């Protein structure tokens, strides 16, 4: 089944809700970056949160998430937009540890808890919106929950999960965000808090094959969900040969000449998708002409 995201309202418009399946999307990132299980979980959770947050944007708006908790995995970087497109990478993709005390992938140990989670939104204004909060958990779901409450002053609950097969491929991935809108009554808040305390972990819901709609029914309550929109999501990188060529042109003719004389060729790799672009000496000569 193709990955997709649903936008919904709950409790007669008092609650905003999003849920997404990201198994194929996270799987594409795992294949491109050869991530090991703990790194896959950390990157996958971050990308899933990125897609959920991207769904709150409009038009050509986009955002960048950076998670840097000081752990051995290094920084995690994720780009997403309002169109359901996401890309991401982790500094040290071959990071893995034994399972934690709960028998789960030890994402907290990989990410670390001595650092920050930052979000930069490009919403078409002169200056970007940026928010940064300290890492409070390292498990990431709690960290994004804290980000919304602290940086955007929106009471939220974020659940993100990734399950990995023995061969390192992605078994299942997905997540949800529930947000209280202004004026939510105390009874509704109490009902949501009670449900959140009783539902299965998001990874268990994913493992059981629940769709995004069914995940929201688990979280908000059956009969309380009004689906507004469904949209496909995917791993998609914005890099291209043309963009890399323009980057080389921007170095200037002298720098390109130096590359030609020193190496005779150029090779550039995109951090986000691991795609490699090769430029021969003749192609560099052409770029040098353009740089003039």
URKA-V850132 format. One record per pair of residues at least 12 apart in sequence whose ideal C-beta (glycine too) atoms are under 7 Angstrom apart, sorted by the first residue. I is the first residue (numbers start at 1). J is the second residue. D is the distance in Angstrom with one decimal. If there is no record, write none. Layout:
I;J;D / I;J;D
This chain:
2;24;6.7 / 2;232;6.1 / 3;21;5.0 / 3;22;5.4 / 3;23;6.4 / 3;24;4.9 / 3;25;5.0 / 3;232;6.9 / 3;233;4.9 / 3;234;6.6 / 4;21;6.2 / 4;212;6.6 / 4;230;5.9 / 4;231;6.5 / 4;232;5.2 / 4;233;6.2 / 5;18;6.5 / 5;20;4.0 / 5;51;6.2 / 5;55;5.5 / 5;84;6.2 / 5;212;6.4 / 5;231;5.4 / 5;233;5.2 / 6;19;5.5 / 6;212;4.5 / 6;213;5.8 / 6;216;6.8 / 6;227;5.6 / 6;230;5.2 / 7;55;6.1 / 7;228;4.7 / 7;229;4.5 / 8;216;5.6 / 8;225;5.2 / 8;226;5.9 / 8;227;5.0 / 8;228;5.7 / 9;226;4.8 / 9;228;6.3 / 10;220;4.0 / 10;224;4.8 / 10;225;5.5 / 11;188;4.7 / 11;224;5.5 / 14;181;5.8 / 14;184;4.4 / 14;185;7.0 / 14;188;5.2 / 15;178;6.1 / 15;179;6.9 / 15;180;6.1 / 15;181;6.5 / 15;184;6.7 / 15;188;7.0 / 15;192;6.9 / 15;220;6.5 / 16;179;4.5 / 16;181;5.9 / 17;178;5.2 / 17;216;5.3 / 17;220;5.8 / 17;225;6.8 / 18;52;4.9 / 18;55;5.5 / 18;176;6.4 / 18;177;4.8 / 19;176;4.2 / 19;212;3.7 / 19;215;4.4 / 19;216;4.9 / 20;48;6.3 / 20;51;5.3 / 20;52;5.8 / 20;174;5.7 / 20;175;6.0 / 20;212;5.7 / 20;233;6.1 / 21;174;4.5 / 21;211;6.9 / 21;212;5.6 / 22;44;6.9 / 22;47;6.6 / 22;48;4.7 / 22;51;6.4 / 22;173;4.4 / 22;174;5.4 / 22;233;6.7 / 23;170;5.8 / 23;172;5.2 / 23;173;4.9 / 25;47;6.6 / 25;86;6.4 / 25;233;5.9 / 25;234;5.8 / 25;235;4.8 / 26;44;3.8 / 26;47;6.0 / 26;162;5.9 / 26;170;5.0 / 26;173;4.1 / 27;169;6.4 / 27;170;4.0 / 28;235;3.9 / 29;43;5.9 / 29;47;6.3 / 29;88;6.0 / 29;235;5.7 / 30;168;6.9 / 30;169;6.7 / 30;170;5.4 / 32;273;5.6 / 32;274;4.7 / 33;89;5.8 / 33;90;7.0 / 33;93;4.5 / 33;274;6.0 / 34;93;6.0 / 34;94;6.9 / 35;90;6.7 / 35;93;4.3 / 36;93;7.0 / 36;94;5.1 / 36;95;6.1 / 36;96;3.9 / 36;168;6.4 / 37;96;5.3 / 37;105;5.8 / 37;164;4.2 / 37;168;6.2 / 38;95;5.7 / 38;96;4.5 / 38;97;5.4 / 38;105;5.1 / 38;106;6.0 / 38;107;6.3 / 38;110;4.7 / 39;73;5.8 / 39;90;5.3 / 39;92;7.0 / 39;93;5.1 / 39;94;6.9 / 39;95;4.4 / 39;96;6.7 / 39;110;6.6 / 40;162;6.2 / 40;164;5.4 / 40;170;6.5 / 41;105;4.4 / 41;107;5.1 / 41;162;4.4 / 41;164;6.6 / 42;73;5.7 / 42;76;6.1 / 42;90;6.4 / 42;107;5.0 / 42;110;5.4 / 42;111;5.5 / 42;140;6.9 / 43;76;5.9 / 43;88;5.8 / 43;90;4.7 / 44;162;3.6 / 44;170;6.8 / 44;173;4.9 / 45;107;6.9 / 45;140;4.4 / 45;141;6.9 / 45;160;4.1 / 45;161;6.9 / 45;162;5.8 / 46;65;6.2 / 46;67;5.6 / 46;76;4.9 / 46;78;5.0 / 46;88;6.2 / 46;140;6.2 / 47;78;5.4 / 47;86;5.2 / 47;88;4.6 / 48;160;4.6 / 48;173;6.1 / 48;174;6.4 / 48;175;4.2 / 49;65;7.0 / 49;140;6.9 / 49;144;4.9 / 49;158;6.4 / 49;160;5.4 / 49;175;6.5 / 50;65;5.3 / 50;78;4.1 / 50;80;3.9 / 50;86;5.1 / 50;88;6.8 / 51;80;5.6 / 51;84;6.7 / 51;86;5.0 / 51;233;5.1 / 52;175;6.1 / 52;177;4.8 / 53;80;6.7 / 54;80;3.6 / 54;81;5.3 / 54;82;5.9 / 54;86;6.8 / 57;81;6.7 / 57;82;3.9 / 57;123;6.8 / 58;82;5.5 / 59;82;6.1 / 60;124;6.7 / 61;81;6.7 / 61;82;5.1 / 61;121;6.9 / 61;122;6.5 / 61;123;4.6 / 61;124;6.5 / 62;79;6.7 / 62;80;6.8 / 62;81;4.0 / 62;122;5.1 / 63;80;5.9 / 63;119;6.0 / 63;120;6.5 / 63;121;4.5 / 63;122;6.9 / 64;79;5.3 / 64;120;4.8 / 65;78;4.3 / 65;119;5.4 / 66;118;4.9 / 67;111;6.5 / 67;117;5.2 / 67;140;7.0 / 68;115;4.5 / 68;116;6.0 / 69;111;4.2 / 69;112;3.4 / 69;113;5.8 / 69;114;6.5 / 69;115;4.1 / 69;135;4.3 / 69;138;5.4 / 70;112;4.0 / 70;114;3.9 / 70;115;4.3 / 71;109;6.6 / 71;110;5.3 / 71;111;4.8 / 71;112;2.7 / 71;138;7.0 / 72;92;6.4 / 72;95;5.7 / 72;110;6.2 / 73;90;5.7 / 73;91;6.8 / 73;92;5.3 / 73;95;4.6 / 73;110;4.2 / 73;111;5.9 / 74;90;6.6 / 74;91;2.7 / 74;92;4.7 / 75;91;5.0 / 76;88;6.8 / 76;90;4.9 / 77;89;5.9 / 79;272;6.9 / 84;231;4.9 / 84;232;5.7 / 84;233;4.0 / 84;234;6.6 / 85;234;6.2 / 85;236;4.1 / 86;233;6.8 / 86;235;6.2 / 87;235;6.1 / 87;236;6.4 / 87;237;4.7 / 87;272;4.3 / 87;273;6.2 / 88;272;6.8 / 89;271;5.3 / 89;272;5.5 / 95;110;5.3 / 97;109;5.4 / 97;110;6.5 / 105;164;6.9 / 107;138;6.6 / 107;139;5.6 / 107;140;6.4 / 108;137;6.6 / 108;138;3.6 / 108;139;5.3 / 111;138;4.3 / 111;140;6.8 / 112;135;6.9 / 112;138;6.0 / 113;135;5.2 / 113;138;4.6 / 115;135;5.1 / 116;132;5.3 / 116;133;6.7 / 116;134;5.8 / 116;135;6.3 / 117;133;5.6 / 117;135;5.9 / 117;143;5.1 / 117;147;5.6 / 118;130;6.8 / 118;131;6.9 / 118;132;4.1 / 119;131;5.2 / 119;147;6.6 / 131;147;6.7 / 131;151;3.3 / 131;152;6.6 / 133;146;5.7 / 133;147;4.9 / 133;150;5.0 / 133;151;5.6 / 140;160;6.1 / 141;158;5.1 / 141;159;5.4 / 141;160;5.0 / 144;158;4.2 / 145;157;5.9 / 145;158;4.6 / 154;179;5.3 / 155;179;6.9 / 155;180;4.4 / 156;177;6.0 / 156;178;6.5 / 156;179;4.6 / 157;178;4.7 / 157;196;5.6 / 158;177;5.2 / 159;175;5.5 / 159;176;5.0 / 159;202;3.8 / 160;175;3.7 / 160;202;6.5 / 161;173;6.8 / 161;174;6.6 / 161;175;6.4 / 161;201;6.7 / 161;202;4.0 / 161;203;3.5 / 161;206;5.5 / 163;203;5.7 / 163;206;6.4 / 163;207;5.8 / 172;206;4.1 / 172;207;5.8 / 173;206;6.6 / 174;202;6.9 / 174;206;4.8 / 174;212;7.0 / 174;215;6.9 / 175;202;6.0 / 176;202;6.7 / 176;215;5.4 / 176;216;6.6 / 176;219;5.7 / 178;192;6.7 / 178;219;5.8 / 178;220;6.7 / 195;219;6.4 / 195;221;6.0 / 196;219;7.0 / 199;218;5.2 / 199;219;6.0 / 205;218;6.1 / 213;227;6.4 / 237;270;6.3 / 237;272;5.0 / 237;273;3.8 / 237;275;6.9 / 239;270;4.1 / 239;272;6.7 / 239;273;6.2 / 239;275;6.1 / 241;277;5.4 / 244;268;4.9 / 244;277;4.6 / 245;287;5.9 / 248;266;6.5 / 248;279;6.9 / 248;287;5.2 / 249;287;5.4 / 249;290;5.3 / 249;291;4.9 / 252;291;5.8 / 253;288;5.0 / 253;291;4.2 / 253;292;5.3 / 256;284;5.8 / 256;287;5.8 / 256;288;4.3 / 256;291;5.9 / 257;288;6.1 / 259;284;6.3 / 260;281;5.7 / 260;284;5.1 / 260;285;6.9 / 264;281;5.0 / 265;278;6.9 / 265;279;6.4 / 265;280;5.7 / 265;281;5.9 / 266;279;4.4 / 266;284;6.0
